[in-house]
Amino acid sequence: MAKNKQIILYGIALAILIFLLKWLETRFIMIDNQLELYAGFIAVIFTGLGIWLALKLARPKVKTIVVEKEVMVTRQPAGAINEKEIMRLGLSARELEVLQLMAEGLSNQEIAGRLFLSLNTIKTHSSNIFEKLDVRRRTQAVEQARKLNII
C-alpha cells in the first residue's frame, strides 16, 4: 500500500510539473506573439460583427399581410351601357366611337380611315378621352371604360 502511495504521489507531482511547464510555455508563446494574438482576436470579433450586421440588414423591412375581404359588386347585365357614367364623364358620341375602336385594337390611322376623319382629329379625341377618364395610355383608357361599362 505504501508503494502504491508513492507511485500515486510521484504521478501527481509529474502531472503538476507538466502542467506548469505547459503553462509557462503558453505564457512565453503569448508574450512572444502578443501582437498577432491581439490582431487575430480583433479579426474574429469584427468578422462576427460583420456577419451579424449583414444578417440584420438583409432582413426585409416590410411585412406583407394578405387581407381577404368579400366585396359586393353590382354589375349591369352584359352588353348594357352605363349611360349615367357617360353623362358624368361628359363623353361625346364621337369620343365613344373612338374609344370603341380603340378597344377593338385599331391604331389612330385606322380609326381615322374608318370614321373618315383626319389623324389630328382622332388624336384630339384620344387626348380628350384620356383626360376625361384620367388615364395616360390607350390600354388604360380601354380598361377603365370596361370597368365603368361604357363600352
Stockholm file with secondary structure:
# STOCKHOLM 1.0

chainA/1-151         MAKNKQIILYGIALAILIFLLKWLETRFIMIDNQLELYAGFIAVIFTGLGIWLALKLARPKVKTIVVEKEVMVTRQPAGAINEKEIMRLGLSARELEVLQLMAEGLSNQEIAGRLFLSLNTIKTHSSNIFEKLDVRRRTQAVEQARKLNII
#=GR chainA/1-151 SS CHHHHHHHHHHHHHHHHHHHHHHHHHHHHHHHTHHHHHHHHHHHHHHHHHHHHHHHHHSCSCCCCCCCCCCCCCCCCTTCCCHHHHHHHTCCHHHHHHHHHHHTTCCHHHHHHHHTCCHHHHHHHHHHHHHHHTCSSHHHHHHHHHHTTCC
#=GC SS_cons         CHHHHHHHHHHHHHHHHHHHHHHHHHHHHHHHTHHHHHHHHHHHHHHHHHHHHHHHHHSCSCCCCCCCCCCCCCCCCTTCCCHHHHHHHTCCHHHHHHHHHHHTTCCHHHHHHHHTCCHHHHHHHHHHHHHHHTCSSHHHHHHHHHHTTCC
//
